[in-house]
Amino acid sequence: MANLTAFSLLLLVVSVTLVSSGPPHIKSSSCCPRLYRTKIPEKMVVSCQITDSSCYKKAYVLTTKSGKQWCVDPELSWVKKIVKKCMDVPSKQSPL
């Protein structure tokens, strides 16, 4: 019976961890666990940030008009274009 209880608890912890990882947008962390590759329309981006240098994956965090923050691959051409424009406008930059 103790083994069944321990297994159930382990299964619950793993399930919660997997569900909470969700899509590749971030809420409060300064590092990105995964990168979003689908193009985000430039007109939807209100700010951009670069992840901390201590992060495993280099990424930019784009914040959209809806307030969601998306971790994106800095090597993608569409990301480079958005970031270049974003960095040209100081008010759109926001450090993590």
Biopython code that builds the backbone (N, CA, C, O; Angstrom):
import numpy as np
from Bio.PDB.StructureBuilder import StructureBuilder

atoms = [
    (1, "MET", "N", (0.819, -1.202, 0.000)),
    (1, "MET", "CA", (0.000, 0.000, 0.000)),
    (1, "MET", "C", (0.865, 1.270, 0.000)),
    (1, "MET", "O", (0.520, 2.258, -0.648)),
    (2, "ALA", "N", (1.982, 1.236, 0.725)),
    (2, "ALA", "CA", (2.873, 2.393, 0.772)),
    (2, "ALA", "C", (3.476, 2.660, -0.600)),
    (2, "ALA", "O", (3.657, 3.815, -0.983)),
    (3, "ASN", "N", (3.791, 1.592, -1.349)),
    (3, "ASN", "CA", (4.346, 1.768, -2.693)),
    (3, "ASN", "C", (3.345, 2.437, -3.614)),
    (3, "ASN", "O", (3.724, 3.282, -4.425)),
    (4, "LEU", "N", (2.079, 2.078, -3.507)),
    (4, "LEU", "CA", (1.035, 2.673, -4.338)),
    (4, "LEU", "C", (0.869, 4.155, -4.007)),
    (4, "LEU", "O", (0.701, 4.976, -4.908)),
    (5, "THR", "N", (0.915, 4.495, -2.737)),
    (5, "THR", "CA", (0.806, 5.893, -2.320)),
    (5, "THR", "C", (1.998, 6.702, -2.835)),
    (5, "THR", "O", (1.825, 7.809, -3.343)),
    (6, "ALA", "N", (3.196, 6.153, -2.703)),
    (6, "ALA", "CA", (4.397, 6.850, -3.176)),
    (6, "ALA", "C", (4.357, 7.026, -4.685)),
    (6, "ALA", "O", (4.704, 8.090, -5.195)),
    (7, "PHE", "N", (3.938, 5.999, -5.396)),
    (7, "PHE", "CA", (3.838, 6.077, -6.856)),
    (7, "PHE", "C", (2.804, 7.124, -7.267)),
    (7, "PHE", "O", (3.040, 7.894, -8.198)),
    (8, "SER", "N", (1.672, 7.157, -6.587)),
    (8, "SER", "CA", (0.627, 8.138, -6.899)),
    (8, "SER", "C", (1.115, 9.563, -6.668)),
    (8, "SER", "O", (0.822, 10.463, -7.455)),
    (9, "LEU", "N", (1.851, 9.760, -5.596)),
    (9, "LEU", "CA", (2.394, 11.082, -5.300)),
    (9, "LEU", "C", (3.408, 11.502, -6.361)),
    (9, "LEU", "O", (3.402, 12.646, -6.817)),
    (10, "LEU", "N", (4.276, 10.573, -6.749)),
    (10, "LEU", "CA", (5.259, 10.859, -7.791)),
    (10, "LEU", "C", (4.567, 11.203, -9.113)),
    (10, "LEU", "O", (4.958, 12.154, -9.790)),
    (11, "LEU", "N", (3.555, 10.441, -9.473)),
    (11, "LEU", "CA", (2.803, 10.688, -10.697)),
    (11, "LEU", "C", (2.139, 12.063, -10.670)),
    (11, "LEU", "O", (2.112, 12.759, -11.686)),
    (12, "LEU", "N", (1.613, 12.452, -9.533)),
    (12, "LEU", "CA", (0.982, 13.765, -9.387)),
    (12, "LEU", "C", (2.007, 14.890, -9.574)),
    (12, "LEU", "O", (1.731, 15.872, -10.263)),
    (13, "VAL", "N", (3.169, 14.750, -8.970)),
    (13, "VAL", "CA", (4.210, 15.776, -9.082)),
    (13, "VAL", "C", (4.677, 15.909, -10.529)),
    (13, "VAL", "O", (4.828, 17.024, -11.028)),
    (14, "VAL", "N", (4.905, 14.796, -11.202)),
    (14, "VAL", "CA", (5.347, 14.831, -12.598)),
    (14, "VAL", "C", (4.272, 15.455, -13.479)),
    (14, "VAL", "O", (4.584, 16.260, -14.357)),
    (15, "SER", "N", (3.023, 15.099, -13.259)),
    (15, "SER", "CA", (1.918, 15.648, -14.060)),
    (15, "SER", "C", (1.809, 17.160, -13.900)),
    (15, "SER", "O", (1.639, 17.877, -14.886)),
    (16, "VAL", "N", (1.903, 17.643, -12.683)),
    (16, "VAL", "CA", (1.812, 19.084, -12.431)),
    (16, "VAL", "C", (2.969, 19.813, -13.093)),
    (16, "VAL", "O", (2.786, 20.895, -13.651)),
    (17, "THR", "N", (4.159, 19.228, -13.034)),
    (17, "THR", "CA", (5.331, 19.838, -13.658)),
    (17, "THR", "C", (5.152, 19.941, -15.165)),
    (17, "THR", "O", (5.454, 20.980, -15.753)),
    (18, "LEU", "N", (4.667, 18.883, -15.797)),
    (18, "LEU", "CA", (4.477, 18.896, -17.245)),
    (18, "LEU", "C", (3.395, 19.876, -17.669)),
    (18, "LEU", "O", (3.560, 20.583, -18.664)),
    (19, "VAL", "N", (2.310, 19.930, -16.945)),
    (19, "VAL", "CA", (1.208, 20.828, -17.286)),
    (19, "VAL", "C", (1.617, 22.275, -17.083)),
    (19, "VAL", "O", (1.249, 23.140, -17.878)),
    (20, "SER", "N", (2.373, 22.550, -16.031)),
    (20, "SER", "CA", (2.734, 23.935, -15.744)),
    (20, "SER", "C", (3.786, 24.482, -16.701)),
    (20, "SER", "O", (3.960, 25.698, -16.785)),
    (21, "SER", "N", (4.494, 23.611, -17.427)),
    (21, "SER", "CA", (5.501, 24.111, -18.362)),
    (21, "SER", "C", (4.853, 24.834, -19.531)),
    (21, "SER", "O", (5.425, 25.795, -20.045)),
    (22, "GLY", "N", (3.688, 24.403, -19.961)),
    (22, "GLY", "CA", (2.879, 25.095, -20.953)),
    (22, "GLY", "C", (3.596, 25.493, -22.221)),
    (22, "GLY", "O", (4.620, 24.905, -22.568)),
    (23, "PRO", "N", (3.059, 26.507, -22.932)),
    (23, "PRO", "CA", (3.663, 26.976, -24.175)),
    (23, "PRO", "C", (4.930, 27.775, -23.899)),
    (23, "PRO", "O", (5.209, 28.134, -22.756)),
    (24, "PRO", "N", (5.707, 28.056, -24.972)),
    (24, "PRO", "CA", (6.980, 28.734, -24.752)),
    (24, "PRO", "C", (6.870, 30.240, -24.532)),
    (24, "PRO", "O", (7.621, 31.015, -25.124)),
    (25, "HIS", "N", (5.952, 30.643, -23.699)),
    (25, "HIS", "CA", (5.954, 32.045, -23.278)),
    (25, "HIS", "C", (6.299, 32.042, -21.798)),
    (25, "HIS", "O", (6.128, 31.022, -21.131)),
    (26, "ILE", "N", (6.769, 33.135, -21.285)),
    (26, "ILE", "CA", (7.242, 33.147, -19.914)),
    (26, "ILE", "C", (6.359, 34.016, -19.049)),
    (26, "ILE", "O", (5.644, 34.886, -19.546)),
    (27, "LYS", "N", (6.413, 33.776, -17.755)),
    (27, "LYS", "CA", (5.631, 34.568, -16.836)),
    (27, "LYS", "C", (6.527, 35.357, -15.901)),
    (27, "LYS", "O", (6.350, 36.566, -15.752)),
    (28, "SER", "N", (7.494, 34.691, -15.263)),
    (28, "SER", "CA", (8.304, 35.426, -14.306)),
    (28, "SER", "C", (9.782, 35.062, -14.351)),
    (28, "SER", "O", (10.580, 35.679, -13.645)),
    (29, "SER", "N", (10.158, 34.112, -15.133)),
    (29, "SER", "CA", (11.549, 33.686, -15.185)),
    (29, "SER", "C", (12.345, 34.555, -16.153)),
    (29, "SER", "O", (11.790, 35.101, -17.107)),
    (30, "SER", "N", (13.651, 34.681, -15.904)),
    (30, "SER", "CA", (14.475, 35.466, -16.814)),
    (30, "SER", "C", (15.154, 34.583, -17.858)),
    (30, "SER", "O", (15.852, 35.095, -18.734)),
    (31, "CYS", "N", (14.962, 33.263, -17.781)),
    (31, "CYS", "CA", (15.502, 32.335, -18.775)),
    (31, "CYS", "C", (14.348, 31.619, -19.485)),
    (31, "CYS", "O", (13.261, 31.460, -18.929)),
    (32, "CYS", "N", (14.605, 31.201, -20.699)),
    (32, "CYS", "CA", (13.569, 30.551, -21.506)),
    (32, "CYS", "C", (13.807, 29.043, -21.592)),
    (32, "CYS", "O", (14.868, 28.611, -22.043)),
    (33, "PRO", "N", (12.839, 28.248, -21.169)),
    (33, "PRO", "CA", (13.003, 26.801, -21.255)),
    (33, "PRO", "C", (12.877, 26.279, -22.688)),
    (33, "PRO", "O", (13.512, 25.290, -23.055)),
    (34, "ARG", "N", (12.057, 26.948, -23.486)),
    (34, "ARG", "CA", (11.852, 26.564, -24.891)),
    (34, "ARG", "C", (11.699, 27.823, -25.722)),
    (34, "ARG", "O", (11.396, 28.898, -25.205)),
    (35, "LEU", "N", (11.918, 27.664, -27.043)),
    (35, "LEU", "CA", (11.816, 28.814, -27.940)),
    (35, "LEU", "C", (10.654, 28.656, -28.900)),
    (35, "LEU", "O", (10.434, 27.579, -29.456)),
    (36, "TYR", "N", (9.919, 29.725, -29.088)),
    (36, "TYR", "CA", (8.784, 29.787, -29.998)),
    (36, "TYR", "C", (9.320, 30.145, -31.382)),
    (36, "TYR", "O", (10.068, 31.113, -31.517)),
    (37, "ARG", "N", (8.955, 29.387, -32.404)),
    (37, "ARG", "CA", (9.511, 29.601, -33.744)),
    (37, "ARG", "C", (8.511, 30.200, -34.740)),
    (37, "ARG", "O", (8.912, 30.724, -35.778)),
    (38, "THR", "N", (7.221, 30.125, -34.431)),
    (38, "THR", "CA", (6.209, 30.652, -35.340)),
    (38, "THR", "C", (6.268, 32.178, -35.342)),
    (38, "THR", "O", (6.378, 32.809, -34.290)),
    (39, "LYS", "N", (6.192, 32.754, -36.529)),
    (39, "LYS", "CA", (6.339, 34.204, -36.670)),
    (39, "LYS", "C", (5.247, 34.960, -35.915)),
    (39, "LYS", "O", (4.060, 34.646, -36.004)),
    (40, "ILE", "N", (5.691, 35.954, -35.178)),
    (40, "ILE", "CA", (4.781, 36.866, -34.470)),
    (40, "ILE", "C", (4.739, 38.143, -35.298)),
    (40, "ILE", "O", (5.791, 38.698, -35.617)),
    (41, "PRO", "N", (3.545, 38.625, -35.656)),
    (41, "PRO", "CA", (3.461, 39.849, -36.456)),
    (41, "PRO", "C", (4.142, 41.022, -35.751)),
    (41, "PRO", "O", (3.915, 41.279, -34.569)),
    (42, "GLU", "N", (4.972, 41.715, -36.502)),
    (42, "GLU", "CA", (5.745, 42.834, -35.956)),
    (42, "GLU", "C", (4.861, 43.876, -35.282)),
    (42, "GLU", "O", (5.233, 44.434, -34.250)),
    (43, "LYS", "N", (3.697, 44.140, -35.858)),
    (43, "LYS", "CA", (2.809, 45.170, -35.299)),
    (43, "LYS", "C", (2.219, 44.773, -33.945)),
    (43, "LYS", "O", (1.665, 45.615, -33.238)),
    (44, "MET", "N", (2.338, 43.480, -33.578)),
    (44, "MET", "CA", (1.825, 43.012, -32.289)),
    (44, "MET", "C", (2.846, 43.152, -31.161)),
    (44, "MET", "O", (2.484, 43.052, -29.989)),
    (45, "VAL", "N", (4.120, 43.382, -31.501)),
    (45, "VAL", "CA", (5.190, 43.437, -30.504)),
    (45, "VAL", "C", (5.293, 44.849, -29.929)),
    (45, "VAL", "O", (5.418, 45.827, -30.665)),
    (46, "VAL", "N", (5.239, 44.932, -28.601)),
    (46, "VAL", "CA", (5.339, 46.239, -27.944)),
    (46, "VAL", "C", (6.688, 46.441, -27.260)),
    (46, "VAL", "O", (7.081, 47.580, -27.008)),
    (47, "SER", "N", (7.405, 45.358, -26.954)),
    (47, "SER", "CA", (8.739, 45.501, -26.376)),
    (47, "SER", "C", (9.548, 44.228, -26.597)),
    (47, "SER", "O", (9.005, 43.168, -26.908)),
    (48, "CYS", "N", (10.861, 44.364, -26.428)),
    (48, "CYS", "CA", (11.740, 43.201, -26.573)),
    (48, "CYS", "C", (12.820, 43.256, -25.510)),
    (48, "CYS", "O", (13.227, 44.331, -25.071)),
    (49, "GLN", "N", (13.273, 42.090, -25.107)),
    (49, "GLN", "CA", (14.298, 41.958, -24.083)),
    (49, "GLN", "C", (15.215, 40.810, -24.482)),
    (49, "GLN", "O", (14.807, 39.907, -25.213)),
    (50, "ILE", "N", (16.426, 40.845, -24.013)),
    (50, "ILE", "CA", (17.325, 39.716, -24.221)),
    (50, "ILE", "C", (17.410, 38.970, -22.892)),
    (50, "ILE", "O", (17.383, 39.583, -21.824)),
    (51, "THR", "N", (17.512, 37.652, -22.966)),
    (51, "THR", "CA", (17.606, 36.885, -21.732)),
    (51, "THR", "C", (18.958, 37.126, -21.064)),
    (51, "THR", "O", (19.900, 37.606, -21.694)),
    (52, "ASP", "N", (19.033, 36.797, -19.820)),
    (52, "ASP", "CA", (20.244, 36.970, -19.037)),
    (52, "ASP", "C", (21.385, 36.143, -19.623)),
    (52, "ASP", "O", (21.152, 35.060, -20.159)),
    (53, "SER", "N", (22.592, 36.635, -19.528)),
    (53, "SER", "CA", (23.754, 35.934, -20.102)),
    (53, "SER", "C", (24.036, 34.608, -19.410)),
    (53, "SER", "O", (24.746, 33.767, -19.961)),
    (54, "SER", "N", (23.498, 34.407, -18.223)),
    (54, "SER", "CA", (23.704, 33.147, -17.512)),
    (54, "SER", "C", (22.746, 32.043, -17.969)),
    (54, "SER", "O", (22.886, 30.894, -17.548)),
    (55, "CYS", "N", (21.783, 32.376, -18.818)),
    (55, "CYS", "CA", (20.812, 31.390, -19.291)),
    (55, "CYS", "C", (21.466, 30.394, -20.243)),
    (55, "CYS", "O", (22.382, 30.738, -20.990)),
    (56, "TYR", "N", (20.986, 29.171, -20.204)),
    (56, "TYR", "CA", (21.499, 28.102, -21.061)),
    (56, "TYR", "C", (21.267, 28.416, -22.530)),
    (56, "TYR", "O", (22.167, 28.236, -23.351)),
    (57, "LYS", "N", (20.067, 28.884, -22.872)),
    (57, "LYS", "CA", (19.715, 29.224, -24.252)),
    (57, "LYS", "C", (19.662, 30.739, -24.407)),
    (57, "LYS", "O", (19.003, 31.426, -23.627)),
    (58, "LYS", "N", (20.355, 31.253, -25.413)),
    (58, "LYS", "CA", (20.241, 32.675, -25.728)),
    (58, "LYS", "C", (18.886, 32.863, -26.410)),
    (58, "LYS", "O", (18.508, 32.079, -27.281)),
    (59, "ALA", "N", (18.171, 33.890, -26.013)),
    (59, "ALA", "CA", (16.854, 34.138, -26.592)),
    (59, "ALA", "C", (16.474, 35.607, -26.409)),
    (59, "ALA", "O", (17.051, 36.330, -25.596)),
    (60, "TYR", "N", (15.489, 36.012, -27.192)),
    (60, "TYR", "CA", (14.847, 37.299, -26.984)),
    (60, "TYR", "C", (13.456, 37.018, -26.448)),
    (60, "TYR", "O", (12.840, 36.007, -26.785)),
    (61, "VAL", "N", (12.973, 37.913, -25.618)),
    (61, "VAL", "CA", (11.612, 37.815, -25.101)),
    (61, "VAL", "C", (10.833, 38.966, -25.715)),
    (61, "VAL", "O", (11.113, 40.136, -25.454)),
    (62, "LEU", "N", (9.850, 38.612, -26.536)),
    (62, "LEU", "CA", (9.003, 39.616, -27.176)),
    (62, "LEU", "C", (7.704, 39.702, -26.397)),
    (62, "LEU", "O", (7.061, 38.688, -26.128)),
    (63, "THR", "N", (7.323, 40.917, -26.037)),
    (63, "THR", "CA", (6.055, 41.134, -25.353)),
    (63, "THR", "C", (5.064, 41.673, -26.369)),
    (63, "THR", "O", (5.350, 42.635, -27.082)),
    (64, "THR", "N", (3.886, 41.042, -26.430)),
    (64, "THR", "CA", (2.866, 41.447, -27.398)),
    (64, "THR", "C", (1.858, 42.390, -26.748)),
    (64, "THR", "O", (1.865, 42.590, -25.534)),
    (65, "LYS", "N", (1.003, 42.957, -27.570)),
    (65, "LYS", "CA", (-0.028, 43.881, -27.089)),
    (65, "LYS", "C", (-0.931, 43.233, -26.047)),
    (65, "LYS", "O", (-1.468, 43.917, -25.177)),
    (66, "SER", "N", (-1.100, 41.907, -26.135)),
    (66, "SER", "CA", (-1.958, 41.206, -25.170)),
    (66, "SER", "C", (-1.253, 40.992, -23.834)),
    (66, "SER", "O", (-1.866, 40.526, -22.873)),
    (67, "GLY", "N", (0.052, 41.337, -23.770)),
    (67, "GLY", "CA", (0.798, 41.194, -22.530)),
    (67, "GLY", "C", (1.565, 39.888, -22.397)),
    (67, "GLY", "O", (2.310, 39.701, -21.434)),
    (68, "LYS", "N", (1.392, 38.983, -23.351)),
    (68, "LYS", "CA", (2.121, 37.720, -23.293)),
    (68, "LYS", "C", (3.563, 37.944, -23.686)),
    (68, "LYS", "O", (3.872, 38.776, -24.539)),
    (69, "GLN", "N", (4.442, 37.186, -23.050)),
    (69, "GLN", "CA", (5.862, 37.247, -23.363)),
    (69, "GLN", "C", (6.265, 35.931, -24.017)),
    (69, "GLN", "O", (6.018, 34.852, -23.478)),
    (70, "TRP", "N", (6.891, 36.039, -25.190)),
    (70, "TRP", "CA", (7.259, 34.866, -25.973)),
    (70, "TRP", "C", (8.767, 34.781, -26.119)),
    (70, "TRP", "O", (9.417, 35.744, -26.526)),
    (71, "CYS", "N", (9.312, 33.637, -25.789)),
    (71, "CYS", "CA", (10.737, 33.373, -25.970)),
    (71, "CYS", "C", (10.953, 32.989, -27.427)),
    (71, "CYS", "O", (10.330, 32.051, -27.925)),
    (72, "VAL", "N", (11.833, 33.709, -28.109)),
    (72, "VAL", "CA", (12.052, 33.440, -29.529)),
    (72, "VAL", "C", (13.532, 33.251, -29.829)),
    (72, "VAL", "O", (14.402, 33.765, -29.126)),
    (73, "ASP", "N", (13.789, 32.505, -30.885)),
    (73, "ASP", "CA", (15.139, 32.177, -31.325)),
    (73, "ASP", "C", (15.787, 33.406, -31.972)),
    (73, "ASP", "O", (15.261, 33.924, -32.957)),
    (74, "PRO", "N", (16.912, 33.879, -31.441)),
    (74, "PRO", "CA", (17.552, 35.084, -31.981)),
    (74, "PRO", "C", (18.157, 34.890, -33.373)),
    (74, "PRO", "O", (18.535, 35.867, -34.019)),
    (75, "GLU", "N", (18.253, 33.654, -33.840)),
    (75, "GLU", "CA", (18.833, 33.385, -35.156)),
    (75, "GLU", "C", (17.819, 33.459, -36.296)),
    (75, "GLU", "O", (18.210, 33.465, -37.463)),
    (76, "LEU", "N", (16.534, 33.516, -35.982)),
    (76, "LEU", "CA", (15.506, 33.583, -37.025)),
    (76, "LEU", "C", (15.473, 34.976, -37.650)),
    (76, "LEU", "O", (15.579, 35.981, -36.948)),
    (77, "SER", "N", (15.325, 35.028, -38.968)),
    (77, "SER", "CA", (15.369, 36.319, -39.670)),
    (77, "SER", "C", (14.261, 37.267, -39.215)),
    (77, "SER", "O", (14.507, 38.463, -39.059)),
    (78, "TRP", "N", (13.059, 36.763, -39.001)),
    (78, "TRP", "CA", (11.965, 37.636, -38.582)),
    (78, "TRP", "C", (12.211, 38.189, -37.179)),
    (78, "TRP", "O", (11.784, 39.302, -36.872)),
    (79, "VAL", "N", (12.888, 37.428, -36.331)),
    (79, "VAL", "CA", (13.212, 37.902, -34.989)),
    (79, "VAL", "C", (14.267, 39.000, -35.081)),
    (79, "VAL", "O", (14.158, 40.023, -34.405)),
    (80, "LYS", "N", (15.281, 38.795, -35.910)),
    (80, "LYS", "CA", (16.328, 39.810, -36.087)),
    (80, "LYS", "C", (15.737, 41.140, -36.547)),
    (80, "LYS", "O", (16.153, 42.205, -36.091)),
    (81, "LYS", "N", (14.765, 41.069, -37.452)),
    (81, "LYS", "CA", (14.134, 42.289, -37.980)),
    (81, "LYS", "C", (13.366, 43.021, -36.864)),
    (81, "LYS", "O", (13.480, 44.239, -36.722)),
    (82, "ILE", "N", (12.604, 42.284, -36.097)),
    (82, "ILE", "CA", (11.833, 42.900, -35.008)),
    (82, "ILE", "C", (12.764, 43.484, -33.959)),
    (82, "ILE", "O", (12.550, 44.602, -33.489)),
    (83, "VAL", "N", (13.796, 42.735, -33.589)),
    (83, "VAL", "CA", (14.716, 43.192, -32.551)),
    (83, "VAL", "C", (15.471, 44.434, -33.003)),
    (83, "VAL", "O", (15.678, 45.353, -32.210)),
    (84, "LYS", "N", (15.882, 44.474, -34.254)),
    (84, "LYS", "CA", (16.592, 45.654, -34.767)),
    (84, "LYS", "C", (15.723, 46.894, -34.622)),
    (84, "LYS", "O", (16.189, 47.933, -34.153)),
    (85, "LYS", "N", (14.457, 46.786, -35.025)),
    (85, "LYS", "CA", (13.549, 47.937, -34.902)),
    (85, "LYS", "C", (13.287, 48.269, -33.438)),
    (85, "LYS", "O", (13.208, 49.438, -33.059)),
    (86, "CYS", "N", (13.155, 47.248, -32.637)),
    (86, "CYS", "CA", (12.875, 47.434, -31.212)),
    (86, "CYS", "C", (14.038, 48.138, -30.514)),
    (86, "CYS", "O", (13.827, 49.027, -29.689)),
    (87, "MET", "N", (15.253, 47.739, -30.847)),
    (87, "MET", "CA", (16.435, 48.339, -30.215)),
    (87, "MET", "C", (16.678, 49.769, -30.686)),
    (87, "MET", "O", (17.352, 50.545, -30.008)),
    (88, "ASP", "N", (16.129, 50.116, -31.847)),
    (88, "ASP", "CA", (16.248, 51.490, -32.345)),
    (88, "ASP", "C", (15.339, 52.458, -31.582)),
    (88, "ASP", "O", (15.546, 53.671, -31.622)),
    (89, "VAL", "N", (14.339, 51.921, -30.892)),
    (89, "VAL", "CA", (13.399, 52.740, -30.129)),
    (89, "VAL", "C", (13.638, 52.450, -28.645)),
    (89, "VAL", "O", (13.160, 51.437, -28.135)),
    (90, "PRO", "N", (14.370, 53.322, -27.945)),
    (90, "PRO", "CA", (14.730, 53.055, -26.543)),
    (90, "PRO", "C", (13.551, 52.745, -25.626)),
    (90, "PRO", "O", (13.710, 51.973, -24.681)),
    (91, "SER", "N", (12.389, 53.313, -25.868)),
    (91, "SER", "CA", (11.240, 53.084, -24.992)),
    (91, "SER", "C", (10.691, 51.661, -25.123)),
    (91, "SER", "O", (9.946, 51.210, -24.253)),
    (92, "LYS", "N", (11.048, 50.948, -26.200)),
    (92, "LYS", "CA", (10.559, 49.584, -26.370)),
    (92, "LYS", "C", (11.489, 48.548, -25.740)),
    (92, "LYS", "O", (11.127, 47.379, -25.610)),
    (93, "GLN", "N", (12.684, 48.982, -25.350)),
    (93, "GLN", "CA", (13.614, 48.063, -24.717)),
    (93, "GLN", "C", (13.288, 47.969, -23.243)),
    (93, "GLN", "O", (12.986, 48.976, -22.602)),
    (94, "SER", "N", (13.346, 46.775, -22.710)),
    (94, "SER", "CA", (13.157, 46.631, -21.282)),
    (94, "SER", "C", (14.003, 45.469, -20.787)),
    (94, "SER", "O", (13.764, 44.329, -21.185)),
    (95, "PRO", "N", (14.978, 45.721, -19.936)),
    (95, "PRO", "CA", (15.852, 44.652, -19.468)),
    (95, "PRO", "C", (15.109, 43.668, -18.570)),
    (95, "PRO", "O", (14.176, 44.045, -17.861)),
    (96, "LEU", "N", (15.527, 42.412, -18.605)),
    (96, "LEU", "CA", (14.910, 41.395, -17.738)),
    (96, "LEU", "C", (15.427, 41.530, -16.332)),
    (96, "LEU", "O", (15.030, 40.767, -15.452)),
]
sb = StructureBuilder()
sb.init_structure("model")
sb.init_model(0)
sb.init_chain("A")
sb.init_seg("    ")
for serial, (resi, resn, name, xyz) in enumerate(atoms, 1):
    if name == "N":
        sb.init_residue(resn, " ", resi, " ")
    sb.init_atom(name, np.array(xyz, "f"), 0.0, 1.0, " ", f" {name:<3s}", serial, name[0])
structure = sb.get_structure()
